[in-house]
């Protein structure tokens, strides 16, 4: 299943048939920047998430989480390629590293 870009959600659920020019002006971003977000060519940055949340009355975390979920889904799709790359496991067990740090801290 193809992940849904937050720009598509912005377009379908929030913008509807509104003017992109008016929205871009209200957000203080260029129409090109907004258009690239809507077409899935650009991520929703943290500053834009804050602007969208102020405009639509929701949380910046809403927009950031949409972007994060999209990024995770894209990564998981690419994981098949990544898992074919051999990764050497850590040679020192994590528990030993933690014990060493505790001993150093106690001194």
N, C-alpha and C positions, 0 to 999 in steps of 0.2 A: 504494500500500500504506500502510495506516495505521500510524504509529509506535506502538511498544509502550511504554507508560509504565512506569517502574521500579517503581511500586506494584503493577502487574499481575504483574511478575516476582517481586516480594517475596511476593505472595499465592500464586502458582502454584508457585513453586520452593522457597520457604522456610517459609511459614506452614502450608500445606496445610490441615489441619483443626484446627490449634491454636487456642487461645483468644486472641482479639485483646486482651481485657482483660488477660490474663496477660502477653502480649508488651508491651503499652503500659506496664504497671507495671514490668516488668523494664528497659525502655528509659528509664523516667522521663519519658514523654510522655503526653499525654492520649489516651484512646481515640478521641476525636473527631479529633484531629490524625492519628493512625495510620490511622483510617478514611478520612480525606480523601486521604492518600497512596495508599492501596490503590485508591480509586475514581478516582485520577488527577486529583483536584481540587487537590492541593498537591504542590509539588516536594519532593524529598529534599534537605534543606539539608545543609551541611557538618557541623554538630553532630550531626544525626540519622544521617548517613553514618558518623560515628565510633562512635555508639552501636550501630548495626546491625552494624558490623564487629567490635566487641568482643563482641557477643552471638553472632554466627554464626561468628566466627573467620576472617573474611576481611579484605580490605583496605578502608579507607575509599575508596580510589581506585576500587574496584569499583563502589560505589554512586554515587560522583560521576561516573564515566565513563558509567554507565547513564543518569543524568540528563542529562549533557551530550549524549550521542548522541541522546536523545529530543528535546532542545531544538534540536539541529542539524537533525534530520529535520523537525521542525515548521516551522523557519525556511525550509528548502528547499522545503517545500510552499507556503509563503506567498510564496516568491521570485517566482513568476509575477506576483503583484500588485505587488511592490516593483520589479521590473524595468520596469514601465510608467511609473514615476516618473522623469522625466529627471534625471540626475545630471551636473553639469558636471565634466569631468575637471580634475585639477590643472593649473594654468596653467604652473607651473615644473617642468620635468623633474626627477625625483628625483635623477638623477646630478648635476645642477647644484647642488642643495641640499646634497648630500653633499660636493661639492668646496668649497663655501663654508664648511661647518663645519670641514673639514680645514684650510683656509687660516687660519681664525680661531684654531684650536687651535695652529697652528704659530707664530703671532706671539708 
